[in-house]
Amino acid sequence: MFAKVNTEVEQNLAATFNIRSIPTLMVFREQIIIFSQPGSLPASALDQLLGQVMALDMDQVRKEVAGQNQQA
């Protein structure tokens, strides 16, 4: 799913995700932020990024997130 958010209207959402510049590209998978970068990407780079995100082992990602949360 792709979504566009108007950060002027959704200021709380922008603050929650620390969005400081427009555009900002964020990729979520299974409610986890996988990628966040200000600016846009060329189509080929976006395709490559989406392929990498789809190839992730989400069990491993969840373990890493849990480990980071325990350290915080």
VOVOVO-642707 format. One line per 3 residues: number of its first residue (from 1); for each residue x, y, z of C-alpha. Coordinates in steps of 0.02 Angstrom, whole numbers, always signed. Example, Ala and Ser with C-alpha at 12.3 -4.5 7.8 and 13.67 -1.06 7.14 Angstrom:
<pts>
1> +615/-225/+390; +684/-53/+357
</pts>
This chain:
<pts>
1> +0/+0/+0; +61/+174/-38; +1/+328/+54
4> +31/+513/+47; +12/+612/+208; -17/+799/+217
7> +98/+843/+363; +20/+1016/+378; -145/+933/+421
10> -71/+782/+512; +55/+874/+620; +46/+748/+762
13> +86/+607/+642; +231/+705/+570; +298/+737/+745
16> +279/+555/+795; +387/+500/+649; +506/+649/+663
19> +472/+708/+485; +571/+867/+459; +574/+886/+270
22> +459/+854/+125; +460/+735/+42; +509/+599/+165
25> +499/+419/+109; +455/+292/+242; +432/+106/+217
28> +339/+1/+344; +319/-186/+347; +213/-273/+477
31> +198/-108/+572; +387/-88/+586; +481/+57/+505
34> +604/-26/+387; +666/+129/+297; +654/+317/+319
37> +743/+448/+217; +708/+629/+173; +699/+662/-12
40> +637/+562/-158; +713/+414/-248; +725/+379/-434
43> +607/+241/-492; +747/+113/-509; +809/+145/-332
46> +632/+134/-264; +606/-32/-354; +769/-97/-280
49> +721/-37/-105; +550/-121/-116; +632/-283/-171
52> +751/-276/-23; +609/-241/+98; +506/-387/+30
55> +657/-503/+48; +683/-463/+233; +665/-601/+362
58> +536/-517/+473; +566/-640/+616; +746/-577/+621
61> +689/-396/+608; +571/-419/+756; +713/-496/+858
64> +825/-347/+819; +688/-224/+865; +656/-316/+1028
67> +843/-310/+1068; +850/-124/+1033; +698/-93/+1143
70> +779/-189/+1286; +936/-82/+1273; +836/+81/+1275
</pts>
